[in-house]
Amino acid sequence: MPVSPHDIARVLIEALPHMQRYDEEIVVVKYGGHAMGEEASAKNFARDIVLLEQTAINPVVVHGGGPQIGGMLKRLGIKSEFAAGLRVTDAATIEIVEMVLAGSINKQIVGFINEAGGKAVGLCGKDGNMVTAKKIGRTVVDPGSAIEQIVDLGFVGEPEKVDTSVLDQILGRDLIPVLAPIATATAGGTYNVNADTFAGAVAGALKAKRLLLLTDVPGVLDKSKSLIKDLSIDDARRLIADGTISGGMIPKVETCIYALEAGVEGVVILDGKVEHAVLLELLTDLGAGTLIHR
């Protein structure tokens, strides 16, 4: 269906106040899961990110890659184990994780952004000691005995310190950083970090205007499965306590709360499978997903 020049002009006028709101501001976008999708979807995402940069917004992309890691481990005959929803990462696995995340996936996204006319720079948390992580463990309950057990997740960490020196040199210079969630261990070595957690830590350190978490669901849903468009931190904690927010959405919302308390103005959980979800959220009156704020 053809779009008239007048329709295009109206769209641009609607976007103007949103462009002004985010002028020269930092927006961190976590891109992963099924949101990464097929090549056509990835290229659409790349064009959206380039458009943001062209409107004087400073986007920072943080990507995951769980399915791709799983696929490579399977091809190499390395069995994956999970505990409390996280991949147990032994010495053999961390090499593959780093290769896939900081290598093939990172450079593919960089290539798509550059192909769309942007200037992307692929990095990981180890570059310039950007993200230093500490080892984490998880407690799981044995279903047979109901006894709690501490599980050693191997080379899995959570951010302990973020040094923005490298990003400070990149942002505002027509460059788009694309970050893989691989971090330096405090005592040396490498840690795999959950991409949501990594994005939250980076967004907090940068005092970003927005953190967008692209997921596989429309956002936070109420008990009738309807989208909740707006939540305060207190609202979010109450919904976790009463069970409305449950399962895998809990750590995502906890990441949002952490980022807000670290200085991010607003965090949005939205469905990354929706075409142009980032633009709908940032540059239209419609918005998308669930906005969580202080």
C-alpha positions as CSV (number, residue, x, y, z in Angstrom):
1,M,0.0,0.0,0.0
2,P,1.6,3.2,-1.1
3,V,2.3,5.9,1.4
4,S,1.8,9.5,0.3
5,P,4.4,12.2,0.9
6,H,1.9,14.0,3.2
7,D,1.7,10.8,5.4
8,I,5.5,10.7,5.6
9,A,5.6,14.3,6.6
10,R,3.0,13.7,9.4
11,V,5.0,10.7,10.7
12,L,8.1,12.9,10.9
13,I,6.2,15.7,12.7
14,E,4.9,13.2,15.2
15,A,8.5,12.0,15.8
16,L,9.9,15.5,16.3
17,P,9.2,15.9,20.1
18,H,10.5,12.4,20.7
19,M,13.7,13.2,18.8
20,Q,14.1,16.4,20.9
21,R,13.6,14.4,24.1
22,Y,16.4,12.0,23.3
23,D,18.7,14.6,21.6
24,E,22.3,13.7,22.5
25,E,21.1,11.2,25.1
26,I,22.3,7.6,25.5
27,V,20.0,4.7,24.9
28,V,21.1,1.2,25.7
29,V,19.4,-1.6,23.7
30,K,19.7,-5.2,24.8
31,Y,19.2,-7.3,21.7
32,G,18.9,-11.1,22.0
33,G,16.8,-14.2,22.2
34,H,14.3,-14.7,19.5
35,A,14.3,-10.9,18.9
36,M,17.6,-11.5,17.0
37,G,15.6,-13.7,14.6
38,E,16.5,-14.3,11.0
39,E,18.8,-12.2,8.8
40,A,16.0,-10.0,7.5
41,S,14.9,-9.1,11.1
42,A,18.5,-8.5,12.1
43,K,19.0,-6.1,9.2
44,N,15.8,-4.2,10.1
45,F,17.1,-3.9,13.7
46,A,20.4,-2.6,12.3
47,R,18.6,0.1,10.2
48,D,16.6,1.2,13.2
49,I,19.8,1.6,15.3
50,V,21.4,3.6,12.5
51,L,18.3,5.8,12.3
52,L,18.6,6.5,16.0
53,E,22.2,7.6,15.6
54,Q,21.3,9.8,12.6
55,T,18.7,11.6,14.8
56,A,21.5,12.6,17.3
57,I,20.7,9.8,19.8
58,N,23.6,7.8,21.1
59,P,22.7,4.1,20.9
60,V,24.6,1.3,22.6
61,V,23.8,-2.2,21.6
62,V,24.3,-5.1,24.0
63,H,23.6,-8.5,22.5
64,G,23.1,-12.0,23.8
65,G,23.4,-15.3,21.8
66,G,22.1,-18.2,23.9
67,P,20.6,-20.2,20.9
68,Q,23.8,-19.6,18.8
69,I,26.0,-20.8,21.7
70,G,23.8,-23.9,22.1
71,G,24.0,-24.6,18.4
72,M,27.8,-24.4,18.3
73,L,28.3,-26.5,21.5
74,K,26.0,-29.2,19.9
75,R,28.1,-29.1,16.7
76,L,31.2,-29.6,18.7
77,G,29.8,-32.4,20.8
78,I,29.9,-30.4,24.1
79,K,26.9,-31.1,26.2
80,S,25.2,-28.1,27.8
81,E,24.0,-28.2,31.4
82,F,21.7,-25.6,33.0
83,A,21.0,-24.7,36.7
84,A,18.6,-22.1,37.9
85,G,18.1,-21.0,34.3
86,L,21.8,-20.3,33.7
87,R,24.2,-22.2,31.5
88,V,26.9,-24.1,33.5
89,T,30.0,-22.8,31.9
90,D,33.1,-25.0,32.3
91,A,36.6,-24.3,30.8
92,A,35.7,-25.8,27.5
93,T,32.4,-24.0,27.3
94,I,33.7,-20.6,28.1
95,E,36.1,-20.7,25.1
96,I,33.1,-21.4,22.8
97,V,30.9,-18.8,24.5
98,E,33.6,-16.1,24.0
99,M,34.2,-17.2,20.4
100,V,30.5,-17.1,19.5
101,L,29.5,-13.9,21.5
102,A,32.6,-11.7,21.0
103,G,33.4,-13.2,17.6
104,S,30.7,-14.4,15.1
105,I,27.6,-12.8,16.6
106,N,29.2,-9.5,17.5
107,K,30.8,-9.0,14.1
108,Q,27.6,-10.0,12.3
109,I,25.7,-7.3,14.1
110,V,28.5,-4.8,13.4
111,G,28.4,-5.8,9.7
112,F,24.7,-5.3,9.4
113,I,24.9,-1.8,11.1
114,N,27.8,-0.8,8.8
115,E,25.8,-2.1,5.8
116,A,22.9,0.1,6.8
117,G,25.2,3.2,6.7
118,G,26.3,3.3,10.3
119,K,29.8,3.0,11.9
120,A,29.6,0.3,14.4
121,V,32.5,-0.8,16.7
122,G,32.4,-4.3,18.1
123,L,33.6,-4.7,21.7
124,C,33.2,-6.9,24.8
125,G,33.5,-6.2,28.5
126,K,37.1,-7.2,28.5
127,D,38.1,-4.3,26.2
128,G,39.6,-1.6,28.3
129,N,38.5,-3.5,31.4
130,M,35.1,-2.1,30.6
131,V,33.2,-4.7,32.8
132,T,34.9,-6.5,35.6
133,A,32.8,-9.4,37.0
134,K,32.7,-11.6,40.0
135,K,31.8,-15.3,40.1
136,I,28.2,-16.1,41.0
137,G,26.5,-19.3,42.2
138,R,22.9,-20.3,42.4
139,T,20.9,-22.2,45.0
140,V,18.5,-24.8,43.7
141,V,16.1,-27.1,45.6
142,D,16.4,-30.8,45.0
143,P,12.9,-32.0,44.0
144,G,13.3,-35.3,45.7
145,S,14.7,-34.2,49.1
146,A,13.6,-30.5,49.1
147,I,17.1,-29.7,50.3
148,E,18.8,-26.6,49.0
149,Q,22.0,-27.1,47.1
150,I,24.6,-24.5,45.9
151,V,25.4,-25.1,42.3
152,D,28.8,-24.1,40.8
153,L,28.0,-22.4,37.5
154,G,31.7,-22.3,36.5
155,F,32.8,-19.3,34.5
156,V,29.6,-17.3,35.0
157,G,29.8,-13.9,36.6
158,E,27.9,-10.7,37.4
159,P,29.2,-7.2,36.9
160,E,31.1,-5.8,39.8
161,K,32.6,-2.7,38.2
162,V,32.0,-0.8,35.0
163,D,34.6,1.5,33.5
164,T,33.1,3.7,30.8
165,S,36.4,5.1,29.6
166,V,36.3,3.3,26.2
167,L,32.6,4.1,25.7
168,D,33.2,7.8,26.6
169,Q,35.7,8.0,23.7
170,I,33.2,6.4,21.3
171,L,29.8,8.0,22.1
172,G,29.0,11.3,20.4
173,R,31.5,10.6,17.5
174,D,29.1,9.0,15.0
175,L,30.2,5.6,16.2
176,I,27.8,2.8,17.5
177,P,29.3,0.5,20.2
178,V,28.1,-3.1,19.9
179,L,28.9,-5.0,23.1
180,A,29.2,-8.7,23.8
181,P,28.5,-9.7,27.5
182,I,31.9,-11.2,28.1
183,A,33.7,-9.7,31.2
184,T,37.1,-9.8,32.8
185,A,37.3,-11.7,36.1
186,T,38.6,-9.8,39.0
187,A,41.6,-12.1,39.4
188,G,42.1,-12.5,35.7
189,G,40.3,-14.8,33.2
190,T,37.0,-14.6,31.5
191,Y,33.4,-14.7,32.7
192,N,30.1,-15.2,30.8
193,V,27.5,-12.6,32.0
194,N,23.8,-12.7,31.4
195,A,23.1,-10.1,28.6
196,D,20.2,-8.4,30.5
197,T,22.4,-8.0,33.6
198,F,25.3,-6.8,31.5
199,A,23.1,-4.2,29.7
200,G,21.7,-3.0,33.0
201,A,25.1,-2.5,34.5
202,V,26.4,-0.6,31.4
203,A,23.3,1.6,31.2
204,G,23.6,2.4,34.9
205,A,27.2,3.4,34.6
206,L,26.4,5.6,31.6
207,K,23.4,7.2,33.3
208,A,21.4,6.3,30.1
209,K,18.2,8.0,29.3
210,R,16.6,4.7,28.4
211,L,17.4,1.0,28.7
212,L,15.4,-1.1,26.3
213,L,15.2,-4.9,26.9
214,L,14.0,-6.6,23.8
215,T,12.4,-9.9,24.8
216,D,10.0,-12.5,23.5
217,V,6.9,-11.2,25.2
218,P,5.0,-7.8,24.9
219,G,6.2,-6.7,28.3
220,V,5.0,-7.2,31.9
221,L,1.6,-8.7,32.0
222,D,-1.0,-8.6,34.7
223,K,-2.8,-11.7,36.1
224,S,-5.3,-11.5,33.2
225,K,-2.4,-11.5,30.7
226,S,-3.0,-7.9,29.7
227,L,0.0,-5.6,29.1
228,I,0.9,-3.2,31.9
229,K,2.2,-0.1,30.2
230,D,3.6,1.8,33.2
231,L,5.1,0.7,36.5
232,S,7.1,2.4,39.3
233,I,9.8,0.5,41.1
234,D,7.4,0.1,44.1
235,D,4.7,-1.3,41.7
236,A,7.2,-3.8,40.3
237,R,8.3,-5.0,43.7
238,R,4.6,-5.4,44.8
239,L,3.8,-7.5,41.6
240,I,6.8,-9.7,42.3
241,A,5.7,-10.2,45.9
242,D,2.2,-11.2,44.9
243,G,3.2,-13.5,42.1
244,T,2.0,-11.4,39.2
245,I,5.5,-11.1,37.9
246,S,7.0,-14.6,38.0
247,G,9.4,-17.0,36.3
248,G,11.9,-15.6,33.9
249,M,10.4,-12.1,34.1
250,I,11.6,-11.7,37.7
251,P,15.3,-11.4,36.9
252,K,14.5,-9.0,34.0
253,V,12.4,-6.7,36.2
254,E,15.1,-6.9,38.9
255,T,17.7,-5.8,36.3
256,C,15.4,-2.9,35.5
257,I,15.2,-1.9,39.1
258,Y,19.0,-2.1,39.5
259,A,19.5,0.1,36.4
260,L,17.0,2.7,37.6
261,E,18.6,2.8,41.1
262,A,22.0,3.2,39.3
263,G,20.8,6.3,37.4
264,V,18.9,5.2,34.3
265,E,15.8,7.4,33.8
266,G,13.5,4.7,32.4
267,V,13.6,1.1,31.4
268,V,11.3,-0.6,28.9
269,I,10.6,-4.3,28.5
270,L,9.2,-4.9,25.0
271,D,8.7,-7.5,22.4
272,G,11.7,-7.5,20.1
273,K,9.8,-9.7,17.5
274,V,7.6,-6.7,16.6
275,E,9.0,-5.0,13.6
276,H,10.7,-1.7,14.4
277,A,9.9,-2.1,18.1
278,V,12.7,0.3,19.1
279,L,11.4,3.0,16.9
280,L,7.8,2.5,18.0
281,E,9.0,2.9,21.6
282,L,11.3,5.9,21.2
283,L,9.9,7.9,18.3
284,T,6.1,7.6,18.3
285,D,3.3,8.5,20.6
286,L,2.2,4.9,20.6
287,G,5.2,3.5,22.5
288,A,5.6,-0.2,23.1
289,G,6.0,-2.6,26.0
290,T,6.2,-1.8,29.7
291,L,7.9,1.4,31.0
292,I,9.4,1.0,34.5
293,H,10.6,4.2,36.2
294,R,11.6,5.5,39.6
